[in-house]
Amino acid sequence: MHADEAILADKFGTLLESGVYPSDPRQYHGPMLGYLAWIPAHLTGRTSYDALTETTLRMAPAVAGLFLALSPLLFARFVGQTAAMSAGALIAVSPVMVYYSRYFIPEMPLALWTALFLAALLRRSWATAGAAAALMIATKETAVLALASAGIAYAAVFRPFKPEYRAAGVFLITLIGGLSVLMAPPWKWAILAQSAAAYIERGAAGGIHAHPWFSYFQWLRGEAPILLCAAAGLAAAWRTTQPAIRFLAVYAALTFAIYSAIPYKTPWCAVSLLYPLTLLAGFAVQALGNRWRIVLAAAIVSLAVEAWLVSVPYAVDSRNPWVYAHTGYGVFEIRDRVADYAGASEEREQTAIDVYSRENLWPLPWYFRRYPNVHWWRQVAIPGRAAPIALFLAPVAPGQPRTLYAGPPPGERELYMNMFPREIDLRPGVEVRGYVIKSLWDRK
């Protein structure tokens, strides 16, 4: 599990056990992903945090990814049947779409609601557009970027010189009503405003996620067949008289420009950037004619191979452009070694575990969720007697593990043994050192 997945899983566990999704406007996203995950959790009978599995959590984004591949059919009347089917095929094998359909993060549901919103705008179905916008905002705060881009593109292409008061009224009533349901009770409207403010502040500063303007081009290099076809579709859009195509072209260009201009960037945001480009790519394939359909076939095969590579053999490899501070396979050894020393389920209640970290310690809380006696520390100073099992996350100074002996008086100190036979990394640059008292070591 990626650290972000594990944090969202923990919040979903709170929803399962209390019926309320905990909203934190400073760090995290809306409740919609949790609401979607509630369905497979109850269908599979995994209705507590301890009972959840990675598969249960990832079902919701995976299903959203499947529907996203079908969503271009909503645009068939505007871009053409061939263009819509080509776009759907490209989404189905796109490496970034496939890779993040396996992540318990809000990107795939957000992209799906955005597709519904764009289709509703073109159909002038204002109630559906309002409902889709509410779903977008309740999923992730970056929805405001898509909504702004769509609003500007709609005004630029369709040029509504006279205000459409009825349409605006229907849209706003549906949007507010949808948010009132999804973000209820009413005091959560304050959280919504705080979330937007926090995102604007975070986006402008960038922080540890600050990247140069061209980063999305670098991350999307494996999507070259889609980008090349999209560029051809973008060029063709300026020559066409079809307003729907021009709207999609302006929307795609604006969205890419806004995301690129914001210093705060993460690779999974490329999902929202690539979706309108696939529609333009499908339009280009349709314009090429039957004799060029071999180009589409070659693009699909190429993308499918790349999607398999990034999602299976290189799923956590740093050479994979979509791997971003992802947890390494070492976490399984950490989990298994702790389980070996902690004993069976009835013994785990008696076995204390201390974890010391000044950095992001996730996803360890997810992997230790069935241990009732785990303590998490930000400082290395040992408060009294140390636990029988102790984990230190990098950066760890050479002398820090010796503080395990500082608590007990002389004569009562027990030797701590090194838990791991080799260096173990939680993720790149974050080493984990484990120590276990000799009595547990000998028992194993």
C-alpha positions in Angstrom: 0.0 0.0 0.0 1.2 3.5 -0.8 1.3 5.8 2.2 -1.6 7.8 0.9 -3.7 4.7 0.3 -3.1 3.6 3.9 -4.1 7.0 5.3 -7.3 7.0 3.3 -7.9 3.4 4.4 -7.6 4.5 8.0 -10.1 7.3 7.4 -12.4 4.8 5.7 -12.1 2.5 8.7 -13.5 5.4 10.8 -16.4 5.7 8.4 -17.2 2.0 8.8 -17.1 2.0 12.6 -18.7 5.4 13.3 -20.8 6.1 10.2 -19.0 9.5 9.9 -16.2 10.3 7.4 -13.5 12.3 9.2 -12.7 15.4 7.1 -9.4 17.2 7.5 -9.4 20.3 5.2 -5.6 20.8 5.7 -4.4 17.5 4.2 -7.0 15.1 2.8 -9.8 14.9 0.4 -13.6 14.6 0.3 -15.7 11.6 1.5 -16.8 10.3 -1.9 -14.0 7.6 -2.2 -15.0 6.3 1.2 -18.7 6.2 0.2 -17.8 4.2 -2.9 -15.6 1.8 -0.9 -18.4 1.2 1.5 -20.2 -0.8 -1.2 -17.6 -3.6 -1.8 -16.8 -3.6 1.9 -20.4 -4.5 2.8 -20.8 -6.9 -0.2 -17.8 -8.9 1.0 -18.7 -8.7 4.6 -15.6 -6.7 5.6 -17.3 -4.1 7.7 -14.5 -3.2 10.1 -11.1 -1.7 9.7 -9.3 -4.9 10.8 -11.2 -7.0 8.3 -10.4 -4.8 5.3 -8.0 -6.0 2.6 -6.2 -4.2 -0.2 -8.4 -5.9 -2.7 -11.6 -4.7 -1.0 -10.4 -1.1 -0.9 -9.1 -1.1 -4.5 -12.4 -2.4 -6.0 -14.0 1.0 -6.1 -11.3 2.8 -8.1 -10.9 -0.2 -10.3 -14.6 -0.2 -11.2 -14.4 3.6 -11.7 -11.5 3.0 -14.1 -13.7 0.5 -16.1 -16.5 2.9 -16.4 -14.1 5.7 -17.4 -13.0 3.5 -20.3 -16.7 3.3 -21.4 -17.5 7.0 -20.8 -16.3 8.2 -24.3 -19.5 6.6 -25.6 -21.3 9.5 -23.9 -19.6 11.8 -26.5 -20.3 9.7 -29.6 -23.0 12.1 -30.9 -20.5 14.9 -30.7 -17.2 13.4 -31.8 -18.5 10.4 -33.8 -18.9 6.7 -33.0 -15.5 5.7 -34.2 -13.8 8.5 -32.3 -15.6 7.5 -29.1 -14.7 3.8 -29.4 -11.1 4.7 -30.2 -10.9 6.9 -27.2 -12.3 4.2 -25.0 -9.8 1.7 -26.3 -6.9 4.1 -25.6 -8.1 4.7 -22.0 -8.5 1.0 -21.4 -4.8 0.3 -22.1 -3.3 3.7 -21.0 -0.5 3.0 -18.6 -1.4 5.8 -16.2 -5.1 4.9 -16.3 -4.4 1.2 -15.6 -1.8 1.9 -12.9 -3.9 4.3 -10.8 -7.0 2.2 -11.2 -5.2 0.0 -8.8 -4.7 2.7 -6.2 -7.1 3.5 -3.3 -7.0 7.3 -4.1 -9.7 9.6 -5.5 -8.2 10.1 -9.0 -10.3 7.6 -11.0 -13.7 8.5 -9.4 -12.8 12.2 -10.0 -12.0 11.6 -13.7 -15.3 9.6 -14.1 -17.4 12.4 -12.5 -15.5 14.9 -14.7 -16.4 12.9 -17.8 -20.1 12.9 -16.8 -19.9 16.7 -16.2 -18.4 17.4 -19.6 -20.9 15.2 -21.4 -23.7 16.9 -19.5 -22.5 20.3 -20.5 -22.4 19.4 -24.2 -25.9 17.9 -23.9 -27.0 21.0 -22.0 -28.4 18.8 -19.2 -27.9 21.3 -16.4 -29.3 19.1 -13.6 -26.9 16.3 -14.5 -24.0 18.8 -14.8 -24.8 20.1 -11.3 -25.0 16.6 -9.8 -21.7 15.6 -11.5 -20.0 18.8 -10.2 -21.2 18.0 -6.7 -19.7 14.5 -7.0 -16.4 16.1 -8.2 -16.1 18.5 -5.4 -17.0 15.8 -2.8 -14.3 13.6 -4.2 -11.2 15.9 -4.4 -10.6 19.6 -4.2 -8.7 19.7 -7.5 -12.2 19.5 -9.1 -12.2 23.3 -9.0 -9.5 23.4 -11.7 -11.6 21.2 -14.0 -14.7 23.2 -13.3 -12.9 26.5 -14.0 -11.4 25.2 -17.2 -14.8 23.9 -18.4 -16.5 27.1 -17.6 -14.0 29.2 -19.5 -14.0 26.8 -22.5 -17.8 26.8 -22.6 -18.0 30.6 -22.6 -15.3 30.9 -25.2 -16.8 28.4 -27.6 -20.5 28.7 -27.2 -20.4 32.4 -26.5 -23.6 32.8 -24.4 -24.0 36.6 -24.9 -27.2 36.7 -23.0 -27.2 35.1 -19.5 -28.9 31.8 -19.3 -30.6 32.3 -15.9 -32.7 29.2 -16.0 -29.8 26.9 -16.9 -27.6 28.6 -14.2 -30.4 28.2 -11.6 -30.9 24.5 -12.3 -27.2 23.9 -12.2 -26.7 25.8 -8.9 -29.7 24.2 -7.2 -28.5 20.7 -8.2 -24.9 21.5 -7.2 -25.9 22.9 -3.8 -28.4 20.2 -3.1 -25.9 17.5 -4.0 -23.2 19.0 -1.8 -25.7 19.3 1.0 -26.3 15.6 0.9 -22.7 14.5 0.3 -21.1 16.9 2.7 -23.9 16.9 5.3 -24.3 18.0 8.1 -24.4 21.7 7.2 -21.3 22.6 9.2 -19.2 20.7 6.7 -19.7 23.5 4.3 -17.1 25.3 6.4 -14.8 22.3 5.8 -15.4 22.6 2.1 -14.3 26.3 2.1 -11.3 25.4 4.3 -10.3 22.6 1.9 -10.3 25.0 -1.1 -8.2 27.5 0.9 -5.8 24.9 2.0 -5.4 23.6 -1.6 -4.8 27.0 -3.0 -2.1 27.6 -0.3 -0.5 24.2 -0.9 -0.7 24.5 -4.7 1.1 27.9 -4.7 3.8 26.8 -2.3 4.4 23.3 -3.7 6.4 22.1 -0.7 7.9 18.7 -1.0 5.7 18.2 -4.1 7.0 21.2 -6.0 8.0 20.3 -9.5 8.9 22.3 -12.7 6.2 23.2 -15.2 7.2 20.5 -17.7 6.9 17.6 -15.2 3.6 16.2 -16.6 5.2 15.9 -20.0 8.0 13.9 -18.4 5.6 11.6 -16.5 3.4 11.1 -19.6 6.3 10.1 -21.9 5.0 6.5 -21.9 1.7 7.8 -23.3 3.4 9.1 -26.5 0.9 7.4 -28.9 -2.0 9.1 -27.2 -0.2 12.5 -27.0 0.8 12.3 -30.7 -2.8 11.5 -31.8 -4.1 14.2 -29.4 -1.8 16.8 -30.9 -3.3 15.9 -34.3 -6.8 16.1 -32.9 -6.0 19.4 -31.3 -4.8 20.8 -34.7 -7.9 19.4 -36.4 -10.1 21.0 -33.8 -9.2 24.5 -34.9 -10.3 23.7 -38.5 -13.6 22.1 -37.6 -16.9 23.9 -37.3 -18.1 21.5 -34.7 -18.4 23.4 -31.4 -18.3 20.3 -29.2 -14.8 19.4 -30.6 -13.6 22.9 -30.1 -14.9 22.9 -26.6 -13.0 19.7 -25.7 -9.9 21.1 -27.3 -10.0 24.4 -25.3 -10.8 22.5 -22.1 -7.9 20.1 -22.6 -5.5 22.9 -23.4 -6.6 25.0 -20.4 -6.6 22.1 -18.0 -3.0 21.1 -19.0 -1.8 24.7 -18.8 -3.3 25.3 -15.3 -2.0 22.0 -13.8 1.5 22.8 -15.3 1.5 26.3 -13.9 0.8 25.2 -10.4 4.0 24.3 -8.5 2.3 21.5 -6.6 2.3 18.4 -8.8 1.8 14.7 -8.3 1.9 12.1 -11.1 -1.6 10.8 -10.4 -3.1 14.2 -11.4 -2.1 13.2 -15.0 -5.3 11.0 -15.0 -7.4 14.2 -15.2 -5.1 15.7 -17.8 -5.0 12.7 -20.1 -8.8 12.0 -20.3 -9.7 14.9 -22.6 -6.6 14.2 -24.7 -7.9 10.7 -25.4 -11.1 12.2 -26.8 -9.1 14.4 -29.1 -6.9 11.4 -30.0 -10.0 9.4 -30.9 -11.2 12.3 -33.1 -7.8 12.3 -34.9 -8.0 8.5 -35.5 -11.5 8.9 -36.9 -10.3 11.7 -39.2 -7.4 9.5 -40.5 -9.8 7.1 -42.2 -9.9 3.3 -42.5 -6.5 2.9 -44.1 -4.8 4.4 -41.0 -6.6 2.2 -38.5 -3.4 0.1 -38.3 -2.0 3.2 -36.5 -4.6 2.8 -33.7 -3.9 -1.0 -33.5 -0.2 -0.4 -33.1 -0.8 2.3 -30.5 -3.1 0.0 -28.5 -0.6 -2.8 -28.5 2.3 -0.5 -27.5 0.3 1.1 -24.7 -1.0 -2.3 -23.5 2.6 -3.6 -23.2 3.7 -0.4 -21.3 0.6 -0.7 -19.0 1.5 -4.3 -18.2 5.2 -3.3 -17.5 4.4 -0.4 -15.1 1.6 -2.3 -13.3 3.2 -5.7 -12.8 7.0 -6.2 -13.0 7.8 -2.6 -12.3 4.9 -1.8 -10.1 7.1 -0.4 -7.2 10.3 0.2 -9.2 11.6 3.8 -9.1 12.3 3.6 -12.9 8.6 3.5 -13.4 7.4 7.1 -14.0 4.2 6.5 -12.1 6.0 5.2 -8.9 6.0 8.2 -6.6 7.4 7.6 -3.1 5.8 4.2 -3.2 6.2 1.6 -0.5 8.7 -1.1 -1.4 8.4 -4.9 -1.0 10.5 -4.6 2.2 7.3 -3.7 4.0 6.2 -7.3 3.7 9.4 -8.5 5.4 8.8 -5.9 8.2 5.3 -7.1 8.6 6.2 -10.8 8.6 9.2 -10.5 11.0 7.1 -8.6 13.5 4.4 -11.2 13.2 7.0 -13.9 13.9 8.1 -12.3 17.1 4.7 -11.0 18.3 3.2 -14.5 18.2 -0.3 -15.7 17.6 -3.4 -13.4 17.8 -3.9 -13.9 21.5 -0.3 -13.1 22.2 -0.4 -9.9 20.2 -2.5 -8.2 22.8 0.3 -8.7 25.3 3.2 -7.8 23.0 4.0 -4.1 22.9 5.6 -2.5 19.8 7.2 0.9 19.7 7.7 2.7 16.4 10.0 5.8 16.3 9.9 8.1 13.3 10.3 11.8 12.6 9.2 11.2 9.0 6.0 9.9 7.4 5.5 6.5 9.0 2.7 5.3 6.8 1.7 2.7 5.6 3.0 0.9 8.7 -0.2 1.7 10.7 -2.1 -0.2 8.0 0.1 -3.3 8.3 0.0 -3.2 12.1 -3.7 -2.5 12.3 -4.4 -5.8 14.0 -1.9 -5.1 16.8 -3.7 -3.5 19.8 -0.6 -2.5 21.6 1.4 -0.4 19.1 2.8 3.0 20.1 4.0 5.6 17.7 6.7 8.1 18.8 8.0 11.3 17.1 10.9 11.6 19.5 13.6 9.0 20.1 13.8 9.5 23.9 12.4 6.3 25.4 9.7 7.1 28.0 10.4 4.4 30.6 10.9 0.8 29.7 11.1 0.2 25.9 8.7 -2.3 24.2 9.9 -5.8 23.4 9.8 -4.9 19.7 11.1 -1.6 18.5 11.3 -0.1 15.0 13.3 3.0 14.0 12.6 4.8 10.7 15.3 6.8 9.0 17.0 9.1 9.6 18.4 7.0 12.5 21.5 8.1 14.2 24.0 5.3 15.0 23.6 5.7 18.7 19.8 6.0 18.8 19.0 2.3 19.3 21.1 2.3 22.4 18.5 4.4 24.1 16.4 1.2 24.3 18.5 0.3 27.4 18.1 3.7 29.1 14.7 3.0 30.8 15.3 -0.1 33.0 17.7 0.1 35.9 21.0 -1.9 35.7 20.4 -5.5 36.2 17.0 -5.4 34.6 18.1 -4.6 31.1 17.5 -7.1 28.4 19.6 -7.5 25.3 18.0 -6.3 22.0 18.8 -8.3 18.9 18.8 -7.1 15.3 15.5 -8.1 13.8 16.5 -7.9 10.1 19.4 -9.8 8.5 19.9 -7.0 5.9 19.0 -3.4 5.2 15.2 -2.9 4.8 13.7 0.1 3.2 10.1 1.1 3.7 10.3 3.2 0.6 13.3 4.7 -1.2 15.5 6.6 1.3 13.5 5.5 4.4 15.4 2.6 6.1 13.7 0.7 8.9 15.8 -0.9 11.7 14.2 -3.4 13.9 15.1 -4.7 17.4 13.6 -7.4 19.5 14.4 -8.5 23.1 16.5 -11.7 23.3 13.8 -13.7 25.1 11.5 -13.3 22.0 14.5 -13.9 19.7 15.3 -17.2 21.4 11.7 -18.3 21.3 11.7 -18.0 17.5 
